[in-house]
Amino acid sequence: MLMLALALQAAAAPVPGEELTIVAKVEIDVAGRITNCAIEKSEAPQNVNEATCRTLATKGRFKPKLEDGKPVASTREVRIRWRRDAAPAKAS
């Protein structure tokens, strides 16, 4: 999550309380892990999109889709909404 926090801090025109919505298409393997991520729609800068996919790939888990009672690979659309916190206090 540190990568994402850094990307959000580096994003242009930081506005406390601003929300960024990202829609990603993720491929999920039979173990429920994300094997691929592609941004479908986004209001966020490119570095935030990239950090979102990296975070989903490392932290995201799903229950795998079942067919005939057995797990199979699948694709899902995920909607993520990030809210920028108030700017941290600057050190003197």
Jmol script that loads the backbone (N, CA, C; Angstrom):
load data "model"
ATOM      1  N   MET A   1       0.817  -1.192   0.000  1.00  0.00           N
ATOM      2  CA  MET A   1       0.000   0.000   0.000  1.00  0.00           C
ATOM      3  C   MET A   1       0.863   1.257   0.000  1.00  0.00           C
ATOM      4  N   LEU A   2       2.128   1.118   0.388  1.00  0.00           N
ATOM      5  CA  LEU A   2       3.016   2.267   0.386  1.00  0.00           C
ATOM      6  C   LEU A   2       3.167   2.819  -1.021  1.00  0.00           C
ATOM      7  N   MET A   3       3.265   1.931  -2.031  1.00  0.00           N
ATOM      8  CA  MET A   3       3.396   2.392  -3.417  1.00  0.00           C
ATOM      9  C   MET A   3       2.213   3.260  -3.792  1.00  0.00           C
ATOM     10  N   LEU A   4       1.015   2.823  -3.419  1.00  0.00           N
ATOM     11  CA  LEU A   4      -0.186   3.570  -3.758  1.00  0.00           C
ATOM     12  C   LEU A   4      -0.223   4.900  -3.026  1.00  0.00           C
ATOM     13  N   ALA A   5       0.162   4.898  -1.765  1.00  0.00           N
ATOM     14  CA  ALA A   5       0.175   6.152  -1.006  1.00  0.00           C
ATOM     15  C   ALA A   5       1.139   7.140  -1.640  1.00  0.00           C
ATOM     16  N   LEU A   6       2.302   6.669  -2.059  1.00  0.00           N
ATOM     17  CA  LEU A   6       3.274   7.548  -2.702  1.00  0.00           C
ATOM     18  C   LEU A   6       2.745   8.062  -4.038  1.00  0.00           C
ATOM     19  N   ALA A   7       2.088   7.199  -4.789  1.00  0.00           N
ATOM     20  CA  ALA A   7       1.527   7.614  -6.077  1.00  0.00           C
ATOM     21  C   ALA A   7       0.450   8.667  -5.874  1.00  0.00           C
ATOM     22  N   LEU A   8      -0.382   8.491  -4.864  1.00  0.00           N
ATOM     23  CA  LEU A   8      -1.428   9.481  -4.597  1.00  0.00           C
ATOM     24  C   LEU A   8      -0.828  10.809  -4.163  1.00  0.00           C
ATOM     25  N   GLN A   9       0.247  10.766  -3.382  1.00  0.00           N
ATOM     26  CA  GLN A   9       0.899  12.004  -2.960  1.00  0.00           C
ATOM     27  C   GLN A   9       1.523  12.719  -4.145  1.00  0.00           C
ATOM     28  N   ALA A  10       2.044  11.937  -5.115  1.00  0.00           N
ATOM     29  CA  ALA A  10       2.727  12.534  -6.256  1.00  0.00           C
ATOM     30  C   ALA A  10       1.763  13.002  -7.344  1.00  0.00           C
ATOM     31  N   ALA A  11       0.509  12.597  -7.258  1.00  0.00           N
ATOM     32  CA  ALA A  11      -0.461  12.958  -8.290  1.00  0.00           C
ATOM     33  C   ALA A  11      -0.607  14.478  -8.371  1.00  0.00           C
ATOM     34  N   ALA A  12      -0.883  14.947  -9.563  1.00  0.00           N
ATOM     35  CA  ALA A  12      -0.999  16.394  -9.791  1.00  0.00           C
ATOM     36  C   ALA A  12      -2.166  16.978  -9.008  1.00  0.00           C
ATOM     37  N   ALA A  13      -2.023  18.232  -8.629  1.00  0.00           N
ATOM     38  CA  ALA A  13      -3.065  19.020  -7.955  1.00  0.00           C
ATOM     39  C   ALA A  13      -3.673  18.293  -6.767  1.00  0.00           C
ATOM     40  N   PRO A  14      -2.883  18.002  -5.724  1.00  0.00           N
ATOM     41  CA  PRO A  14      -3.443  17.311  -4.569  1.00  0.00           C
ATOM     42  C   PRO A  14      -4.531  18.135  -3.893  1.00  0.00           C
ATOM     43  N   VAL A  15      -5.687  17.544  -3.753  1.00  0.00           N
ATOM     44  CA  VAL A  15      -6.823  18.207  -3.116  1.00  0.00           C
ATOM     45  C   VAL A  15      -7.326  17.294  -2.003  1.00  0.00           C
ATOM     46  N   PRO A  16      -7.182  17.684  -0.737  1.00  0.00           N
ATOM     47  CA  PRO A  16      -7.668  16.849   0.353  1.00  0.00           C
ATOM     48  C   PRO A  16      -9.150  16.530   0.168  1.00  0.00           C
ATOM     49  N   GLY A  17      -9.518  15.277   0.387  1.00  0.00           N
ATOM     50  CA  GLY A  17     -10.895  14.835   0.255  1.00  0.00           C
ATOM     51  C   GLY A  17     -11.293  14.458  -1.160  1.00  0.00           C
ATOM     52  N   GLU A  18     -10.419  14.699  -2.142  1.00  0.00           N
ATOM     53  CA  GLU A  18     -10.713  14.353  -3.529  1.00  0.00           C
ATOM     54  C   GLU A  18     -10.860  12.841  -3.656  1.00  0.00           C
ATOM     55  N   GLU A  19     -11.816  12.396  -4.471  1.00  0.00           N
ATOM     56  CA  GLU A  19     -12.001  10.974  -4.738  1.00  0.00           C
ATOM     57  C   GLU A  19     -11.632  10.683  -6.178  1.00  0.00           C
ATOM     58  N   LEU A  20     -10.939   9.561  -6.370  1.00  0.00           N
ATOM     59  CA  LEU A  20     -10.560   9.095  -7.692  1.00  0.00           C
ATOM     60  C   LEU A  20     -11.191   7.728  -7.891  1.00  0.00           C
ATOM     61  N   THR A  21     -11.927   7.547  -8.983  1.00  0.00           N
ATOM     62  CA  THR A  21     -12.567   6.273  -9.255  1.00  0.00           C
ATOM     63  C   THR A  21     -11.836   5.567 -10.394  1.00  0.00           C
ATOM     64  N   ILE A  22     -11.556   4.300 -10.176  1.00  0.00           N
ATOM     65  CA  ILE A  22     -10.857   3.480 -11.157  1.00  0.00           C
ATOM     66  C   ILE A  22     -11.658   2.204 -11.367  1.00  0.00           C
ATOM     67  N   VAL A  23     -11.847   1.820 -12.632  1.00  0.00           N
ATOM     68  CA  VAL A  23     -12.481   0.553 -12.962  1.00  0.00           C
ATOM     69  C   VAL A  23     -11.420  -0.312 -13.626  1.00  0.00           C
ATOM     70  N   ALA A  24     -11.163  -1.477 -13.024  1.00  0.00           N
ATOM     71  CA  ALA A  24     -10.141  -2.380 -13.544  1.00  0.00           C
ATOM     72  C   ALA A  24     -10.772  -3.722 -13.887  1.00  0.00           C
ATOM     73  N   LYS A  25     -10.230  -4.359 -14.906  1.00  0.00           N
ATOM     74  CA  LYS A  25     -10.622  -5.719 -15.264  1.00  0.00           C
ATOM     75  C   LYS A  25      -9.499  -6.617 -14.760  1.00  0.00           C
ATOM     76  N   VAL A  26      -9.846  -7.594 -13.915  1.00  0.00           N
ATOM     77  CA  VAL A  26      -8.840  -8.480 -13.352  1.00  0.00           C
ATOM     78  C   VAL A  26      -9.110  -9.926 -13.762  1.00  0.00           C
ATOM     79  N   GLU A  27      -8.027 -10.636 -14.014  1.00  0.00           N
ATOM     80  CA  GLU A  27      -8.110 -12.068 -14.282  1.00  0.00           C
ATOM     81  C   GLU A  27      -7.757 -12.787 -12.993  1.00  0.00           C
ATOM     82  N   ILE A  28      -8.554 -13.795 -12.649  1.00  0.00           N
ATOM     83  CA  ILE A  28      -8.408 -14.499 -11.377  1.00  0.00           C
ATOM     84  C   ILE A  28      -8.139 -15.970 -11.662  1.00  0.00           C
ATOM     85  N   ASP A  29      -7.113 -16.519 -11.007  1.00  0.00           N
ATOM     86  CA  ASP A  29      -6.779 -17.928 -11.236  1.00  0.00           C
ATOM     87  C   ASP A  29      -7.620 -18.827 -10.328  1.00  0.00           C
ATOM     88  N   VAL A  30      -7.400 -20.136 -10.420  1.00  0.00           N
ATOM     89  CA  VAL A  30      -8.206 -21.097  -9.659  1.00  0.00           C
ATOM     90  C   VAL A  30      -7.970 -21.006  -8.152  1.00  0.00           C
ATOM     91  N   ALA A  31      -6.880 -20.350  -7.740  1.00  0.00           N
ATOM     92  CA  ALA A  31      -6.602 -20.168  -6.315  1.00  0.00           C
ATOM     93  C   ALA A  31      -7.185 -18.859  -5.785  1.00  0.00           C
ATOM     94  N   GLY A  32      -7.773 -18.030  -6.667  1.00  0.00           N
ATOM     95  CA  GLY A  32      -8.356 -16.762  -6.252  1.00  0.00           C
ATOM     96  C   GLY A  32      -7.388 -15.592  -6.297  1.00  0.00           C
ATOM     97  N   ARG A  33      -6.210 -15.811  -6.875  1.00  0.00           N
ATOM     98  CA  ARG A  33      -5.224 -14.735  -6.985  1.00  0.00           C
ATOM     99  C   ARG A  33      -5.386 -14.003  -8.315  1.00  0.00           C
ATOM    100  N   ILE A  34      -5.065 -12.722  -8.307  1.00  0.00           N
ATOM    101  CA  ILE A  34      -5.143 -11.914  -9.519  1.00  0.00           C
ATOM    102  C   ILE A  34      -3.883 -12.147 -10.341  1.00  0.00           C
ATOM    103  N   THR A  35      -4.080 -12.550 -11.601  1.00  0.00           N
ATOM    104  CA  THR A  35      -2.941 -12.831 -12.474  1.00  0.00           C
ATOM    105  C   THR A  35      -2.717 -11.734 -13.503  1.00  0.00           C
ATOM    106  N   ASN A  36      -3.715 -10.895 -13.725  1.00  0.00           N
ATOM    107  CA  ASN A  36      -3.578  -9.801 -14.676  1.00  0.00           C
ATOM    108  C   ASN A  36      -4.565  -8.702 -14.295  1.00  0.00           C
ATOM    109  N   CYS A  37      -4.167  -7.460 -14.554  1.00  0.00           N
ATOM    110  CA  CYS A  37      -5.005  -6.307 -14.243  1.00  0.00           C
ATOM    111  C   CYS A  37      -4.882  -5.309 -15.380  1.00  0.00           C
ATOM    112  N   ALA A  38      -6.009  -4.808 -15.851  1.00  0.00           N
ATOM    113  CA  ALA A  38      -6.013  -3.778 -16.890  1.00  0.00           C
ATOM    114  C   ALA A  38      -7.012  -2.701 -16.485  1.00  0.00           C
ATOM    115  N   ILE A  39      -6.598  -1.454 -16.588  1.00  0.00           N
ATOM    116  CA  ILE A  39      -7.477  -0.338 -16.253  1.00  0.00           C
ATOM    117  C   ILE A  39      -8.449  -0.126 -17.410  1.00  0.00           C
ATOM    118  N   GLU A  40      -9.737  -0.164 -17.113  1.00  0.00           N
ATOM    119  CA  GLU A  40     -10.784   0.022 -18.112  1.00  0.00           C
ATOM    120  C   GLU A  40     -11.232   1.483 -18.188  1.00  0.00           C
ATOM    121  N   LYS A  41     -11.324   2.123 -17.021  1.00  0.00           N
ATOM    122  CA  LYS A  41     -11.787   3.516 -16.943  1.00  0.00           C
ATOM    123  C   LYS A  41     -11.178   4.122 -15.689  1.00  0.00           C
ATOM    124  N   SER A  42     -10.728   5.374 -15.802  1.00  0.00           N
ATOM    125  CA  SER A  42     -10.089   5.975 -14.643  1.00  0.00           C
ATOM    126  C   SER A  42     -10.156   7.491 -14.683  1.00  0.00           C
ATOM    127  N   GLU A  43     -10.287   8.071 -13.504  1.00  0.00           N
ATOM    128  CA  GLU A  43     -10.191   9.521 -13.309  1.00  0.00           C
ATOM    129  C   GLU A  43      -8.831   9.876 -12.730  1.00  0.00           C
ATOM    130  N   ALA A  44      -8.013   8.882 -12.465  1.00  0.00           N
ATOM    131  CA  ALA A  44      -6.740   9.066 -11.771  1.00  0.00           C
ATOM    132  C   ALA A  44      -5.588   9.225 -12.755  1.00  0.00           C
ATOM    133  N   PRO A  45      -4.493   9.819 -12.294  1.00  0.00           N
ATOM    134  CA  PRO A  45      -3.288   9.903 -13.118  1.00  0.00           C
ATOM    135  C   PRO A  45      -2.710   8.499 -13.368  1.00  0.00           C
ATOM    136  N   GLN A  46      -1.885   8.374 -14.387  1.00  0.00           N
ATOM    137  CA  GLN A  46      -1.328   7.077 -14.786  1.00  0.00           C
ATOM    138  C   GLN A  46      -0.568   6.396 -13.648  1.00  0.00           C
ATOM    139  N   ASN A  47       0.201   7.162 -12.868  1.00  0.00           N
ATOM    140  CA  ASN A  47       0.975   6.525 -11.795  1.00  0.00           C
ATOM    141  C   ASN A  47       0.062   5.910 -10.732  1.00  0.00           C
ATOM    142  N   VAL A  48      -1.113   6.499 -10.498  1.00  0.00           N
ATOM    143  CA  VAL A  48      -2.068   5.933  -9.548  1.00  0.00           C
ATOM    144  C   VAL A  48      -2.705   4.681 -10.141  1.00  0.00           C
ATOM    145  N   ASN A  49      -3.007   4.694 -11.434  1.00  0.00           N
ATOM    146  CA  ASN A  49      -3.544   3.504 -12.093  1.00  0.00           C
ATOM    147  C   ASN A  49      -2.567   2.339 -11.974  1.00  0.00           C
ATOM    148  N   GLU A  50      -1.291   2.603 -12.257  1.00  0.00           N
ATOM    149  CA  GLU A  50      -0.276   1.551 -12.181  1.00  0.00           C
ATOM    150  C   GLU A  50      -0.130   1.023 -10.756  1.00  0.00           C
ATOM    151  N   ALA A  51      -0.121   1.929  -9.782  1.00  0.00           N
ATOM    152  CA  ALA A  51      -0.009   1.515  -8.383  1.00  0.00           C
ATOM    153  C   ALA A  51      -1.232   0.710  -7.951  1.00  0.00           C
ATOM    154  N   THR A  52      -2.406   1.058  -8.478  1.00  0.00           N
ATOM    155  CA  THR A  52      -3.630   0.316  -8.158  1.00  0.00           C
ATOM    156  C   THR A  52      -3.520  -1.112  -8.653  1.00  0.00           C
ATOM    157  N   CYS A  53      -3.085  -1.311  -9.894  1.00  0.00           N
ATOM    158  CA  CYS A  53      -2.946  -2.674 -10.425  1.00  0.00           C
ATOM    159  C   CYS A  53      -1.894  -3.460  -9.649  1.00  0.00           C
ATOM    160  N   ARG A  54      -0.780  -2.821  -9.305  1.00  0.00           N
ATOM    161  CA  ARG A  54       0.248  -3.523  -8.521  1.00  0.00           C
ATOM    162  C   ARG A  54      -0.306  -3.936  -7.153  1.00  0.00           C
ATOM    163  N   THR A  55      -1.062  -3.031  -6.526  1.00  0.00           N
ATOM    164  CA  THR A  55      -1.641  -3.334  -5.215  1.00  0.00           C
ATOM    165  C   THR A  55      -2.670  -4.458  -5.321  1.00  0.00           C
ATOM    166  N   LEU A  56      -3.524  -4.417  -6.341  1.00  0.00           N
ATOM    167  CA  LEU A  56      -4.494  -5.489  -6.537  1.00  0.00           C
ATOM    168  C   LEU A  56      -3.791  -6.830  -6.741  1.00  0.00           C
ATOM    169  N   ALA A  57      -2.740  -6.829  -7.545  1.00  0.00           N
ATOM    170  CA  ALA A  57      -2.028  -8.077  -7.843  1.00  0.00           C
ATOM    171  C   ALA A  57      -1.352  -8.663  -6.603  1.00  0.00           C
ATOM    172  N   THR A  58      -0.840  -7.811  -5.717  1.00  0.00           N
ATOM    173  CA  THR A  58      -0.137  -8.332  -4.546  1.00  0.00           C
ATOM    174  C   THR A  58      -1.050  -8.587  -3.352  1.00  0.00           C
ATOM    175  N   LYS A  59      -2.117  -7.812  -3.211  1.00  0.00           N
ATOM    176  CA  LYS A  59      -2.981  -7.928  -2.027  1.00  0.00           C
ATOM    177  C   LYS A  59      -4.367  -8.510  -2.303  1.00  0.00           C
ATOM    178  N   GLY A  60      -4.836  -8.390  -3.549  1.00  0.00           N
ATOM    179  CA  GLY A  60      -6.205  -8.787  -3.865  1.00  0.00           C
ATOM    180  C   GLY A  60      -6.414 -10.298  -3.883  1.00  0.00           C
ATOM    181  N   ARG A  61      -7.519 -10.752  -3.315  1.00  0.00           N
ATOM    182  CA  ARG A  61      -7.892 -12.164  -3.331  1.00  0.00           C
ATOM    183  C   ARG A  61      -9.400 -12.264  -3.556  1.00  0.00           C
ATOM    184  N   PHE A  62      -9.797 -13.282  -4.309  1.00  0.00           N
ATOM    185  CA  PHE A  62     -11.206 -13.539  -4.569  1.00  0.00           C
ATOM    186  C   PHE A  62     -11.500 -15.002  -4.308  1.00  0.00           C
ATOM    187  N   LYS A  63     -12.760 -15.310  -4.083  1.00  0.00           N
ATOM    188  CA  LYS A  63     -13.180 -16.713  -4.121  1.00  0.00           C
ATOM    189  C   LYS A  63     -13.249 -17.066  -5.593  1.00  0.00           C
ATOM    190  N   PRO A  64     -12.589 -18.148  -6.009  1.00  0.00           N
ATOM    191  CA  PRO A  64     -12.619 -18.482  -7.429  1.00  0.00           C
ATOM    192  C   PRO A  64     -14.029 -18.876  -7.884  1.00  0.00           C
ATOM    193  N   LYS A  65     -14.284 -18.633  -9.152  1.00  0.00           N
ATOM    194  CA  LYS A  65     -15.555 -19.037  -9.754  1.00  0.00           C
ATOM    195  C   LYS A  65     -15.605 -20.564  -9.771  1.00  0.00           C
ATOM    196  N   LEU A  66     -16.781 -21.116  -9.521  1.00  0.00           N
ATOM    197  CA  LEU A  66     -16.947 -22.568  -9.530  1.00  0.00           C
ATOM    198  C   LEU A  66     -17.781 -23.009 -10.722  1.00  0.00           C
ATOM    199  N   GLU A  67     -17.325 -24.049 -11.375  1.00  0.00           N
ATOM    200  CA  GLU A  67     -18.098 -24.710 -12.436  1.00  0.00           C
ATOM    201  C   GLU A  67     -18.086 -26.193 -12.131  1.00  0.00           C
ATOM    202  N   ASP A  68     -19.278 -26.769 -12.013  1.00  0.00           N
ATOM    203  CA  ASP A  68     -19.417 -28.180 -11.625  1.00  0.00           C
ATOM    204  C   ASP A  68     -18.698 -28.459 -10.311  1.00  0.00           C
ATOM    205  N   GLY A  69     -18.705 -27.466  -9.406  1.00  0.00           N
ATOM    206  CA  GLY A  69     -18.102 -27.624  -8.097  1.00  0.00           C
ATOM    207  C   GLY A  69     -16.588 -27.483  -8.061  1.00  0.00           C
ATOM    208  N   LYS A  70     -15.982 -27.175  -9.212  1.00  0.00           N
ATOM    209  CA  LYS A  70     -14.521 -27.049  -9.268  1.00  0.00           C
ATOM    210  C   LYS A  70     -14.141 -25.608  -9.594  1.00  0.00           C
ATOM    211  N   PRO A  71     -13.073 -25.109  -8.968  1.00  0.00           N
ATOM    212  CA  PRO A  71     -12.637 -23.733  -9.253  1.00  0.00           C
ATOM    213  C   PRO A  71     -12.091 -23.609 -10.677  1.00  0.00           C
ATOM    214  N   VAL A  72     -12.430 -22.488 -11.320  1.00  0.00           N
ATOM    215  CA  VAL A  72     -11.940 -22.194 -12.671  1.00  0.00           C
ATOM    216  C   VAL A  72     -11.466 -20.742 -12.718  1.00  0.00           C
ATOM    217  N   ALA A  73     -10.596 -20.459 -13.665  1.00  0.00           N
ATOM    218  CA  ALA A  73     -10.136 -19.092 -13.869  1.00  0.00           C
ATOM    219  C   ALA A  73     -11.302 -18.246 -14.375  1.00  0.00           C
ATOM    220  N   SER A  74     -11.282 -16.963 -14.043  1.00  0.00           N
ATOM    221  CA  SER A  74     -12.364 -16.076 -14.461  1.00  0.00           C
ATOM    222  C   SER A  74     -11.853 -14.650 -14.596  1.00  0.00           C
ATOM    223  N   THR A  75     -12.734 -13.776 -15.075  1.00  0.00           N
ATOM    224  CA  THR A  75     -12.437 -12.354 -15.207  1.00  0.00           C
ATOM    225  C   THR A  75     -13.545 -11.579 -14.510  1.00  0.00           C
ATOM    226  N   ARG A  76     -13.158 -10.534 -13.793  1.00  0.00           N
ATOM    227  CA  ARG A  76     -14.131  -9.678 -13.100  1.00  0.00           C
ATOM    228  C   ARG A  76     -13.773  -8.223 -13.297  1.00  0.00           C
ATOM    229  N   GLU A  77     -14.793  -7.395 -13.200  1.00  0.00           N
ATOM    230  CA  GLU A  77     -14.592  -5.952 -13.204  1.00  0.00           C
ATOM    231  C   GLU A  77     -14.630  -5.487 -11.756  1.00  0.00           C
ATOM    232  N   VAL A  78     -13.648  -4.670 -11.392  1.00  0.00           N
ATOM    233  CA  VAL A  78     -13.530  -4.170 -10.029  1.00  0.00           C
ATOM    234  C   VAL A  78     -13.563  -2.652 -10.071  1.00  0.00           C
ATOM    235  N   ARG A  79     -14.382  -2.047  -9.223  1.00  0.00           N
ATOM    236  CA  ARG A  79     -14.460  -0.586  -9.122  1.00  0.00           C
ATOM    237  C   ARG A  79     -13.804  -0.186  -7.801  1.00  0.00           C
ATOM    238  N   ILE A  80     -12.805   0.687  -7.905  1.00  0.00           N
ATOM    239  CA  ILE A  80     -12.063   1.141  -6.738  1.00  0.00           C
ATOM    240  C   ILE A  80     -12.231   2.641  -6.614  1.00  0.00           C
ATOM    241  N   ARG A  81     -12.492   3.097  -5.407  1.00  0.00           N
ATOM    242  CA  ARG A  81     -12.602   4.535  -5.157  1.00  0.00           C
ATOM    243  C   ARG A  81     -11.573   4.898  -4.100  1.00  0.00           C
ATOM    244  N   TRP A  82     -10.626   5.730  -4.487  1.00  0.00           N
ATOM    245  CA  TRP A  82      -9.598   6.205  -3.564  1.00  0.00           C
ATOM    246  C   TRP A  82      -9.955   7.619  -3.136  1.00  0.00           C
ATOM    247  N   ARG A  83      -9.783   7.892  -1.858  1.00  0.00           N
ATOM    248  CA  ARG A  83     -10.012   9.236  -1.338  1.00  0.00           C
ATOM    249  C   ARG A  83      -8.685   9.751  -0.797  1.00  0.00           C
ATOM    250  N   ARG A  84      -8.322  10.935  -1.241  1.00  0.00           N
ATOM    251  CA  ARG A  84      -7.075  11.543  -0.783  1.00  0.00           C
ATOM    252  C   ARG A  84      -7.327  12.150   0.597  1.00  0.00           C
ATOM    253  N   ASP A  85      -6.507  11.741   1.562  1.00  0.00           N
ATOM    254  CA  ASP A  85      -6.612  12.293   2.909  1.00  0.00           C
ATOM    255  C   ASP A  85      -6.088  13.726   2.924  1.00  0.00           C
ATOM    256  N   ALA A  86      -6.345  14.389   4.014  1.00  0.00           N
ATOM    257  CA  ALA A  86      -5.805  15.737   4.182  1.00  0.00           C
ATOM    258  C   ALA A  86      -4.294  15.670   4.076  1.00  0.00           C
ATOM    259  N   ALA A  87      -3.709  16.709   3.541  1.00  0.00           N
ATOM    260  CA  ALA A  87      -2.256  16.758   3.370  1.00  0.00           C
ATOM    261  C   ALA A  87      -1.548  16.636   4.714  1.00  0.00           C
ATOM    262  N   PRO A  88      -0.470  15.828   4.778  1.00  0.00           N
ATOM    263  CA  PRO A  88       0.252  15.704   6.039  1.00  0.00           C
ATOM    264  C   PRO A  88       0.943  17.024   6.411  1.00  0.00           C
ATOM    265  N   ALA A  89       1.127  17.230   7.694  1.00  0.00           N
ATOM    266  CA  ALA A  89       1.802  18.454   8.161  1.00  0.00           C
ATOM    267  C   ALA A  89       3.261  18.417   7.693  1.00  0.00           C
ATOM    268  N   LYS A  90       3.771  19.561   7.304  1.00  0.00           N
ATOM    269  CA  LYS A  90       5.152  19.662   6.844  1.00  0.00           C
ATOM    270  C   LYS A  90       6.070  19.896   8.031  1.00  0.00           C
ATOM    271  N   ALA A  91       7.213  19.217   7.995  1.00  0.00           N
ATOM    272  CA  ALA A  91       8.210  19.399   9.068  1.00  0.00           C
ATOM    273  C   ALA A  91       8.938  20.720   8.873  1.00  0.00           C
ATOM    274  N   SER A  92       9.281  21.344   9.941  1.00  0.00           N
ATOM    275  CA  SER A  92       9.997  22.630   9.869  1.00  0.00           C
ATOM    276  C   SER A  92      11.480  22.401   9.783  1.00  0.00           C
TER     277      SER A  92
END
end "model"
wireframe off; spacefill off
backbone 0.3
color backbone group
